[in-house]
């Protein structure tokens, strides 16, 4: 990975993680707040329904009490008006009770029990209306429930007591649900804090990794360059990364190898030159040579043949033959023919040489 890519990754990764965490927390927070808002609206609607039930029940009790008084006073017309008012309130209460019951979960046993008690109280309140108007007489209780309710005036008191208990229960349920949602919000705050902390730790870790990936190759190149400057042409930069430092290390190693090869060739040439100079120095000056056999005395005092001495101290190689004077002296019978052959073959031999 290129260095600029590493730096770009280190710069964008932590903010992306932080933004993702914040977005998740915000979206979940909106969901939880929507749940809270829904719970509050449902609770308000239930409390309003209970208030309407309470109002209708109070109207029923008031109408029934007024009906009884009017009957005692002999005011039948007014008593009929009270019965009509009783009917309207009872219809309204039945409607509000159904609405309230439909909004409650079937698993809420306490509310179901309170609704049954409320039905029983409603029957006791309407007992007088049944005597005056048969169509208003309460039917048989299909779901009887054991209560400690009284009769007559006690029924009105029990009615309001049940409504109060239902309201208290709804408030507790709402508070429990809201507390649960608040707990979820607290968990989201913890998740958000953990995400931000993780983003910070990721930033620190990526920064350390990037710095290490930059400083380590630089240190290796620095040590290799220092060794090369001291004459260690075998030093190499051990960097295998596929980035700019890897390319720089490859170029440095190629340069070091080239310098090592050229330095080796130069050292070999210098050695040959030194030996040649030593041989020239040996051959220079005064050479002691025998006046008779022509042997040369070396530095150790040994007498060597001329060919042996020069072969050891120079690159000169000797070939043997006879000069015309020696050939005439040693082989007089062949001297003429040898001379003729040498004259005839001289140029050809010279070209071959």
N, C-alpha and C positions, 0 to 999 in steps of 0.2 A: 504494500500500500504506500502510495506517495505521501510525502510529509504534509503537503497541504491538505490531503484527504484526511490524514490523522487529526490534524488541527481542526478541520471542519467538523469531523465526527465528535471531537471533544467539546466543541462549542455548541453544537445543536442537540446532542443527546440529552443532557440534563434538562434544558428547557422543555424539550418535547415530553420527557417523563413528568416534569412538574405540571405542564399544561394538561396532559392526559389525566393525571391524578386530580387536578382541580376541576376539570370538566366532569369526571366521574362523580366527584363529591358534589358538585353543583347540581348535576342531573338527579342524583339520588336525593339531595336536599330538597329539590323542587318536588319530587314525588312525595317525600315525607311531609312537607308543608301542605301539599295538596290533600294528603290523608288527614292531617290535622284540621285543615279547613273543612273537609267533608265531615269529620267527626263533630266539629263545632256546629256546622249547619244542621246535621241530623239531631244533635242534642237540643239545639234551639227549637227545631221543628217538633221534637217530642215534648219539650217543655211547653210549647204553645198548645199542642194537642191536649196535654194534661190540664193546662189552664182552661181550655175550652170545655173539657170534660167536667172540670171543677165548676165552671160557670153554669153548664147545663144541669149538673147535679144540684147545685144550689137553687137554680130556677125550678127544678122539679120539686125540691123540698119546700121552697117558698110557696109554689103554686098549690101543693098539697095542704100545707098548713092554712093557707088562705081559704082553700076549698072547705076545709073542715069548719073554719070559723063562720064562713058564709052560710053553711048548712045549719049551724046552730042558731044563726040570726035569721034564718028563713029567707035569705037572699039567694033564691035559686038561679036567677039570671047571672049574678056575679059568680056563683059557684060554678056555672057552666063555663064562664069565661076562664076561670081558674083551671078547669079541666082541659080546655083548649090550650092554655099556656103550658100545662103539664105535658100534653101530647107533643107540642112543638119541642120542648126541652128534651123529652125522652128520645125523640127521633134524632135530634142533634147530638145527644150524648151517644146513642148507638152508632151514629156515623163516625164521630170522633174516636170512639173506642175501637172501631174496626180499623180506622186509619192508623191509630197508635199500635194496635196488635200486629198489623201487617208490617210495620217498620221494625218490629222486634224479632230477633232470631228465635227460631223454635227451641234452641238449646237453653234459653234463659228461663230456667224453671221458676225462679223467684217472681219474675214479672207475670208468668202464666198463672201462678198461684194468686197473686194480687188481683189480676183481672177477674178470676173466679170469685174472689171475695167481693170485688166491686159489683159483679153481677148479683150476688146475694144481697148486698146492701140496696141495690137498685130495686130489687123485688120487695124488700121491706118498705122502702119509701113509697112504692106504688100500690101498697095494699089498700089504702083508702080509696085510691082511684078505681080499683077493681070493684069495690063495693058500689061505687056510684055509676060506673060505666063498665058493663061486662067486657066490652072489647079491649079495655085497658087492664083486665085482670092478668097478672103475671102467669105465664105458663109454667109447667113443671120444670124444675132445674135438671137439665140433662147431665150436668157435670157438678154434682154436689161437692162442696168442700167444707171441711170442718172449720168453723170459726167460733169466736167467742163474742159474736155480735149480739147486741141487745135488740130491742124492738121499739117502734114508735120514735120518740125524740132521740133515742140513742143511735138510731140508724143514720141520721144526718151527721152526727159527730163522728161515727165510724167511717162514713163516706169520706169526709175531709181528711181523716187520719190515714186512710188507705192512699188517697191522692198524694199526701205528703210523703208517705213511705215510697211510693213509686217515683216521685221526683228525686228523693234522696238516692234511690237506687240508680236512676239514670245519671245523676251527677257523678256518682262513684264510678260507674262504667265509663263515662266520658273522661273522667280524670285518669282512670287506668289506661285507657287507650292513648290519651295525650301524653301521659308519662312514658308509655312505651315508645311513642314517636319521638319524644325528647331524648330518650335513651339511644334511639337509632341515630339521631342527629349528633349526639355525643360521640357515637362510634365513628360517624363520618368525619367529625373533626379530628379524631385520632388517626383515621386513615389518611386524611389530608396532611396532617403533621408528619406522619410516617413517610408519605410520598415525597414531601418536600425535603425531609431529612435524607431519604434515599437518593433524591436528585443531587443534594449537596455532596453526599458521599461518593456518588458516581462521578461528579465533577472532579472531586479531589483525586479519585482513583485514575480517571482518564488523564488528568493533568500529570500525575506521577508517571504513568505509563508512557505518555508522549514525551515528557522530559527525559525519561530514561532511554527511550528509543532514539533520542537526538544526542544526548550527552555521551552515551556509551560508545557509539561509532566515532564521535569526535575524539574521545579519549584514545581509542584504538589507533585512529589515524595519527594522532599526535605522537603516541609512543613509537609507531612505525617510522614516522618522519624523523624523530629524534635518533632512532637506531640507524637509519640510512645516512643521516648527516655525520654520524660517528664512524662510518665506513662499513657497517654491517649490511652488505648488499643481499644477504639471504633473508632479511626480515620481510614479513608479509603482513598485510592488514587483514585479520580474520573477520570479515564482515560479509554475510551472505544474504542480507535483506534485499528485497526487490524494490528499492527506492533510490533516491539520489545518492545516499551514502554508499549503497551497494555498488552503484555505477562508479562513484569516485574511488572506492576501494579497488575495484577491478582495474581502473586506469592506473592507480598507484602501484598495484602489484605487477602490472605489465611493464611499467617504467622501471621498477626495481629489478625485474628479471632481465630487462634489456641492459641495464647498467651492470648487473652481475656478469652477464655474458660478455659484454664489451670489456669489463675490467679484467675478467679471466683471460680473454684474448690478449689484452694489453700486457698483463703480467707474463704470459708465455712469450710474447714478442720481446719483452724487456729481458727475460731470462736468456733467450737466444742471443740478444744483442750483447748482454753482459758476457756470455761465454765467448762470443766473437771478439769482443774487445779484449778479453783475457788472452785469447789466442794471438791476437795481433800484438798485444803487449809482450807475449812470450817470444814471438818471432822477431820482435824489434830489438834493436841493440846489437851487441857483439855476440856471435855464435861461435863457440870453440869447435873447430872442425879439424880432423886429422889430416895432415898434409899428405899422407900416403894413401890410407884406405878411404879417406873422405867420410869417416863416421863423425857424428855430432855428439857432444857430451851434453846430457840433460842436467836439470837442476839438482838431481840426486847424485850426480857424478858418474852415471852410467853412460857408456858410449853406445849410441844407437845408429842403425843404418839411417841414411838420409830419408828413405821412403818411410821407415817406421816412425821417425821423429815427426815428420810433417803430417803423417796420417793421424798422429795423436794430437797435435797442436794446431791443426788447421783442417780445412775442408778439401785440401788438395789431394787428388788421387793421381798416382803415377802409372804410366804404361811403359813398357820396356821395348827397346829396339837398339839399333846400332847406327852410330853416325858414320859417315863415309870414311873418316880417318880410322876409326876403330875397326870397321868392316874390312878395310884394306890391310890393316895390321894383323887382324885375327884370321881372316879368311882371304888371303891374297888371290887364291885361284878363283874365287867367286866375286871378287870386289867389282870387277867391271860389269858383270851382269846385274849385280845388286844395284849398282848406281844407275844403270839403264832402266831397271824396273822402277826405281824410285822416281826417276825423272818422268817416266811414262805414267805411272799411277798416282803421282803427287796430287794433281788437281782433283781427281776423283775421290781420293781419300780425304782431301781437305773438305770437299762438299759433304761427304758422309759424316765427317766429324762436325 
